[in-house]
Amino acid sequence: MSDSENILEIDDDSFQAEALSGDKPVFVDFWAPWCGPCRAIGPIVEQLAEAYGDQMKFAKCNVDDSPATPTQYGIRSIPTLMIFKNGEAVEQITGVVSKIRIEESIKKAL
Amino acid sequence: MQNVDYDLVIIGGGPAGMTAGLYAARARLNVILIERMSPGGQVLVTDWIENYPGFPEGLSGADLAMKMSEQAQRFGLEIEYDEVQSLDLKTDVKTVRLSGKTITTHAIILATGASPRKLGVPGEDMLIGRGISFCGTCDGPFYKDKIVAAVGGGDTAVQESVFLTKFAKKVILIHRRDELRATRILQERAFENDKIEILWDSIVTSVSGGLMNLDTVNVENVKTGETQKLGVDGCFIWVGIKPNAGFLDDAIKLDDYGFVITDQNMETSVPGVFAAGDGRMTPLRQIATAVGDGSIAAFKAEHYIENVNK
């Protein structure tokens, strides 16, 4: 995935601080370099980060480097997209889905 | 001649749609391709492709998808990321309703492909993404040194089971018949692989697990009636595909399984509407056949548009 100004890279160490606290909801894209579909969904997430970045924090977590966080949430499929609000997981999407489907989840969480 | 937004709208960005787009762009048609997710379609979730000519070493599905889309865009193909909500095909000028706007066109190529079929057994829906998977290349690495089940007997099931043995210590392939349907070379690889165990004549009756993860696949032998519980960490399902034809309603003639019926020109029951690839009624669904379909559909759509514009 390409580097993006709008998407913060987080790992097992920073997950608690970056994803589970703060005022804004946090969108997390769980991905890995070996996952073709994750690469495919990357540009969609970037577009959404651009559109909703002022209302929601966007982050991505490489499950290869940070296995503890996905394990904690029972993630066994990627890409998995989750939205956290006040420290709680409120939305979860597994697999490559349409931008519209992701946008629906974002709007629900806002 | 009536004014339209586009000469041709291609729906779907897998190999069939991308090829149609490549040909249409090179024919200098006023064409747009609509893709709801990301170019590639099912190719994206295919770990390795070695039966598409021109790549003697094979290549990853993600790479092929990217190359196809680059090639079409090099010739000016416009791609829009949106999802078709409905079509109006009653008049010569056809209307495509997207999520945010409506566009008009003379011709349409349906390259909407297919999606993996679910088993339809209890527990499956709840455990998708938590042990139930349809994509080896996405999820295989989560099962390092684990035991997984795989269901099916066709090319995808057998090839992806072999792929899973790179990670899993054991793959139990569950197949409802007493022989595999997969092509011979894939069968040979499965039989030679000592990490693969095949459960013949068996079907999955249900899957279950805890709050977080699947842990059990319940299997029944269709010949003896014997049942057993398989303790596994994951279950991969490769039992065929279903067409993505939900938005078509009854505007176009489909076969009993929902695949679009065409003639040899890829034209459907509606003049000016063509179909290509896995979503079409066809004896073989491969990248090579989708590419062939896509080129014929674009060629015939071009003729159709020329006649309309006369």
HADDOCK unambig.tbl for C-alpha pairs under 7 A between the chains (distance, minus, plus):
assign (segid A and resid 35 and name CA) (segid B and resid 137 and name CA) 6.35 0.50 0.50
assign (segid A and resid 35 and name CA) (segid B and resid 138 and name CA) 5.06 0.50 0.50
assign (segid A and resid 36 and name CA) (segid B and resid 44 and name CA) 6.16 0.50 0.50
assign (segid A and resid 36 and name CA) (segid B and resid 45 and name CA) 6.68 0.50 0.50
assign (segid A and resid 36 and name CA) (segid B and resid 62 and name CA) 5.02 0.50 0.50
assign (segid A and resid 37 and name CA) (segid B and resid 44 and name CA) 5.80 0.50 0.50
assign (segid A and resid 37 and name CA) (segid B and resid 45 and name CA) 6.13 0.50 0.50
assign (segid A and resid 40 and name CA) (segid B and resid 38 and name CA) 5.69 0.50 0.50
assign (segid A and resid 41 and name CA) (segid B and resid 38 and name CA) 6.75 0.50 0.50
assign (segid A and resid 74 and name CA) (segid B and resid 130 and name CA) 6.12 0.50 0.50
assign (segid A and resid 74 and name CA) (segid B and resid 212 and name CA) 5.04 0.50 0.50
assign (segid A and resid 74 and name CA) (segid B and resid 213 and name CA) 6.42 0.50 0.50
assign (segid A and resid 75 and name CA) (segid B and resid 129 and name CA) 6.45 0.50 0.50
assign (segid A and resid 75 and name CA) (segid B and resid 130 and name CA) 5.98 0.50 0.50
assign (segid A and resid 76 and name CA) (segid B and resid 129 and name CA) 5.54 0.50 0.50
assign (segid A and resid 76 and name CA) (segid B and resid 130 and name CA) 5.23 0.50 0.50
assign (segid A and resid 76 and name CA) (segid B and resid 131 and name CA) 6.01 0.50 0.50
assign (segid A and resid 76 and name CA) (segid B and resid 139 and name CA) 6.44 0.50 0.50
assign (segid A and resid 76 and name CA) (segid B and resid 142 and name CA) 6.08 0.50 0.50
assign (segid A and resid 77 and name CA) (segid B and resid 129 and name CA) 4.82 0.50 0.50
assign (segid A and resid 77 and name CA) (segid B and resid 130 and name CA) 6.96 0.50 0.50
assign (segid A and resid 77 and name CA) (segid B and resid 133 and name CA) 6.96 0.50 0.50
assign (segid A and resid 77 and name CA) (segid B and resid 138 and name CA) 6.50 0.50 0.50
assign (segid A and resid 77 and name CA) (segid B and resid 139 and name CA) 5.06 0.50 0.50
assign (segid A and resid 78 and name CA) (segid B and resid 138 and name CA) 5.76 0.50 0.50
assign (segid A and resid 78 and name CA) (segid B and resid 139 and name CA) 6.39 0.50 0.50
assign (segid A and resid 94 and name CA) (segid B and resid 129 and name CA) 6.02 0.50 0.50
assign (segid A and resid 97 and name CA) (segid B and resid 37 and name CA) 6.13 0.50 0.50
assign (segid A and resid 98 and name CA) (segid B and resid 36 and name CA) 5.29 0.50 0.50
assign (segid A and resid 98 and name CA) (segid B and resid 37 and name CA) 4.63 0.50 0.50
assign (segid A and resid 99 and name CA) (segid B and resid 37 and name CA) 6.48 0.50 0.50
